[in-house]
Amino acid sequence: MNLADLQEKIGVHFKNEDLLKEALTHRSYLNENPSWPLPHNERLEFLGDAVLELIVTENLFSAYPQDDEGKLTSVRAALVNYLFLSSIAKSLSMEDYIWMSKGEAKDTGRARNVILANAFEALLGAIYLDQGYSEASQFIKKFVFSKVSEVVENGLYKDAKSFFQELAQEKYKTTPVYQVLEEIGPDHQKTFRVGLFLGEEKISEGEGFSKQEAEIEAAKKGLLYVFEKTGN
């Protein structure tokens, strides 16, 4: 796999390309390819998660001096949640560069978004080790913090279900309905797939290990749908 294109997209050229390869190696790939010379990306993800939270916190603290800790915490959570990070990873075409098992490669649901978000955090961890804090900070400012005004102005940091209900009533004059579409797995380890409907139209789906978790994910996707459709 040629990683030169990805490095061009992210604007970072690695001194040690093995760090980049490690960041893009999902655990499942090692199960099918035990001779792969690098570890999976979970340690880099652990590091990247901490670096991401610090840099986002630092920038929020400077950019919003009038806001209290509660609001800043909510905005930070919106910027670092897995759906938001997976959307950034998709914009960089990261899924074209991740080594994963054939089974994982076929998944297009929640699991794929989690893999993408984790790979994005692992990538950040690799940048931090290879290039240092300053370069990692510039990367986050360019690809994550640049979206903070969108999050704040559109209220994406608010409770997703409550906020979506407000928007649905304001823009569509209707109350959203959540419907369980599928229950997968045994009772002790069940996954729920929930659809979010405006009238007869299903506008998004969410998956989770509880109905509430699935509904929250569907609401977050519904918010993106509304903003993309209305342009605000």
C-alpha positions as CSV (number, residue, x, y, z in Angstrom):
1,M,0.0,0.0,0.0
2,N,1.4,3.4,-1.0
3,L,1.0,5.8,1.9
4,A,2.5,8.8,0.1
5,D,-1.0,10.0,-1.0
6,L,-2.3,9.9,2.6
7,Q,0.7,11.8,3.8
8,E,0.0,14.5,1.2
9,K,-3.6,14.7,2.3
10,I,-2.7,15.2,6.0
11,G,0.2,17.4,5.3
12,V,2.6,15.3,7.4
13,H,5.6,13.4,6.0
14,F,6.8,10.8,8.5
15,K,10.4,10.3,9.3
16,N,9.5,6.8,10.6
17,E,6.9,5.4,8.2
18,D,6.5,2.3,10.4
19,L,4.7,4.5,13.0
20,L,2.2,5.5,10.3
21,K,1.7,1.8,9.3
22,E,1.2,0.8,12.9
23,A,-1.5,3.6,13.3
24,L,-3.3,2.1,10.3
25,T,-3.1,-1.6,11.5
26,H,-6.4,-2.8,13.0
27,R,-6.2,-5.7,15.5
28,S,-8.3,-7.9,13.2
29,Y,-5.6,-7.8,10.5
30,L,-3.1,-9.5,12.7
31,N,-5.5,-12.4,13.2
32,E,-5.4,-13.1,9.5
33,N,-1.8,-12.1,8.9
34,P,0.3,-13.3,11.9
35,S,3.5,-12.6,10.1
36,W,2.8,-8.8,9.9
37,P,5.8,-7.2,11.4
38,L,4.1,-4.4,13.3
39,P,1.7,-4.3,16.3
40,H,-1.9,-3.2,16.0
41,N,-2.8,0.4,16.6
42,E,-4.4,0.4,20.1
43,R,-1.4,1.7,22.0
44,L,-1.1,4.6,19.5
45,E,-4.8,5.2,19.8
46,F,-4.4,5.4,23.6
47,L,-1.7,8.0,23.2
48,G,-3.5,9.9,20.5
49,D,-6.7,10.1,22.5
50,A,-4.9,11.9,25.3
51,V,-3.0,14.2,23.0
52,L,-6.3,15.1,21.2
53,E,-8.1,15.9,24.4
54,L,-5.3,18.1,25.6
55,I,-4.9,20.1,22.4
56,V,-8.7,20.6,22.0
57,T,-9.0,21.6,25.6
58,E,-6.1,24.1,25.2
59,N,-7.6,25.7,22.1
60,L,-11.1,25.9,23.6
61,F,-9.7,27.5,26.8
62,S,-8.0,30.2,24.6
63,A,-10.8,30.7,22.1
64,Y,-13.8,30.9,24.5
65,P,-12.6,32.9,27.5
66,Q,-16.2,33.8,28.5
67,D,-17.6,30.2,28.5
68,D,-17.8,28.1,31.7
69,E,-16.3,24.7,32.3
70,G,-19.7,23.0,31.6
71,K,-20.1,24.4,28.1
72,L,-16.4,23.9,27.2
73,T,-16.7,20.2,28.3
74,S,-19.8,19.7,26.1
75,V,-18.1,21.3,23.1
76,R,-15.0,19.2,23.6
77,A,-17.1,16.1,23.8
78,A,-18.8,17.0,20.5
79,L,-15.4,17.5,18.8
80,V,-13.8,14.2,20.0
81,N,-16.7,11.8,19.8
82,Y,-16.3,8.8,17.5
83,L,-18.9,9.9,14.9
84,F,-17.2,13.3,14.5
85,L,-13.8,11.8,14.3
86,S,-14.9,9.1,11.8
87,S,-16.4,11.8,9.5
88,I,-13.0,13.5,9.5
89,A,-11.3,10.2,8.8
90,K,-13.6,9.6,5.9
91,S,-12.9,13.1,4.5
92,L,-9.2,12.1,4.4
93,S,-10.1,8.7,2.8
94,M,-8.4,6.9,5.7
95,E,-10.5,3.8,5.2
96,D,-8.6,3.2,1.9
97,Y,-5.4,2.9,3.9
98,I,-6.4,0.8,7.0
99,W,-5.2,-2.8,7.2
100,M,-8.1,-4.8,8.6
101,S,-9.6,-8.3,8.2
102,K,-11.8,-9.1,5.3
103,G,-14.8,-9.4,7.7
104,E,-14.2,-5.9,9.2
105,A,-13.7,-4.5,5.7
106,K,-17.3,-5.5,4.8
107,D,-18.8,-3.8,7.8
108,T,-20.4,-0.4,7.0
109,G,-22.2,0.3,10.3
110,R,-21.2,1.5,13.7
111,A,-18.2,-0.8,13.9
112,R,-16.7,0.8,10.8
113,N,-17.1,4.3,12.3
114,V,-15.4,3.1,15.5
115,I,-12.5,1.7,13.6
116,L,-12.1,4.9,11.6
117,A,-12.3,7.1,14.8
118,N,-9.7,4.9,16.5
119,A,-7.4,5.0,13.5
120,F,-7.6,8.8,13.5
121,E,-6.6,8.9,17.1
122,A,-3.8,6.4,16.5
123,L,-2.7,8.6,13.6
124,L,-2.5,11.5,15.9
125,G,-0.4,9.5,18.4
126,A,1.9,8.5,15.6
127,I,2.3,12.2,14.5
128,Y,3.0,13.2,18.1
129,L,5.8,10.6,18.4
130,D,7.3,11.2,15.0
131,Q,7.0,15.0,14.7
132,G,6.4,16.3,18.2
133,Y,3.7,18.3,20.0
134,S,3.8,21.3,17.8
135,E,3.1,19.3,14.6
136,A,0.4,17.3,16.3
137,S,-1.2,20.6,17.5
138,Q,-1.2,22.0,13.9
139,F,-2.8,18.8,12.6
140,I,-5.6,19.0,15.2
141,K,-6.1,22.7,14.5
142,K,-6.4,22.0,10.8
143,F,-8.7,19.0,10.8
144,V,-10.6,19.1,14.1
145,F,-10.6,22.5,15.8
146,S,-11.3,24.2,12.5
147,K,-14.8,22.9,12.9
148,V,-15.4,24.3,16.3
149,S,-17.5,27.3,15.1
150,E,-19.8,24.9,13.2
151,V,-20.3,22.9,16.4
152,V,-20.9,25.9,18.6
153,E,-23.1,27.9,16.2
154,N,-25.3,25.0,15.3
155,G,-25.5,23.7,18.9
156,L,-24.0,20.3,18.1
157,Y,-22.6,20.2,21.6
158,K,-26.1,20.0,23.2
159,D,-27.8,16.8,24.2
160,A,-28.4,15.2,20.7
161,K,-32.0,13.9,21.2
162,S,-33.3,17.1,22.9
163,F,-31.6,19.3,20.3
164,F,-32.9,17.2,17.4
165,Q,-36.4,17.4,18.8
166,E,-36.2,21.2,18.9
167,L,-34.9,21.4,15.3
168,A,-37.5,19.0,14.0
169,Q,-40.4,21.0,15.6
170,E,-38.9,24.3,14.4
171,K,-38.0,23.3,10.8
172,Y,-40.5,20.4,10.0
173,K,-43.3,21.1,12.5
174,T,-43.2,17.4,13.6
175,T,-42.0,15.3,16.5
176,P,-39.3,12.8,15.7
177,V,-40.0,9.1,16.3
178,Y,-37.4,6.4,17.2
179,Q,-38.2,2.9,16.1
180,V,-36.3,-0.3,16.9
181,L,-35.5,-1.9,13.5
182,E,-33.5,-4.9,14.6
183,E,-32.1,-6.6,17.7
184,I,-28.9,-8.6,17.1
185,G,-27.3,-11.1,19.3
186,P,-28.1,-12.9,22.6
187,D,-29.9,-11.2,25.5
188,H,-26.7,-10.7,27.5
189,Q,-24.8,-9.0,24.5
190,K,-27.5,-7.5,22.4
191,T,-27.0,-4.8,19.8
192,F,-29.9,-2.5,18.8
193,R,-30.4,-0.8,15.5
194,V,-32.8,2.1,15.7
195,G,-34.3,4.3,12.9
196,L,-35.1,8.0,13.3
197,F,-38.2,9.1,11.5
198,L,-39.7,12.4,10.6
199,G,-43.3,11.4,9.6
200,E,-42.9,8.5,7.2
201,E,-39.3,9.3,6.2
202,K,-36.5,7.5,7.9
203,I,-33.6,10.0,8.0
204,S,-31.0,8.1,9.9
205,E,-30.1,5.0,11.8
206,G,-28.1,4.3,15.0
207,E,-26.6,1.3,16.6
208,G,-25.8,0.7,20.2
209,F,-25.7,-1.8,23.1
210,S,-28.9,-0.3,24.5
211,K,-31.9,1.4,22.9
212,Q,-30.9,4.7,24.4
213,E,-27.4,4.5,23.0
214,A,-28.7,3.6,19.5
215,E,-31.2,6.5,19.7
216,I,-28.5,9.0,20.6
217,E,-26.4,7.9,17.7
218,A,-29.4,8.2,15.4
219,A,-30.1,11.7,16.7
220,K,-26.5,12.8,16.1
221,K,-26.7,11.5,12.5
222,G,-30.1,13.2,12.2
223,L,-28.5,16.5,13.2
224,L,-25.9,16.2,10.4
225,Y,-28.7,15.4,8.0
226,V,-30.7,18.5,8.9
227,F,-27.7,20.8,8.7
228,E,-26.5,19.4,5.4
229,K,-30.1,19.7,3.9
230,T,-30.8,23.2,5.3
231,G,-27.3,24.6,5.0
232,N,-27.4,25.9,8.6
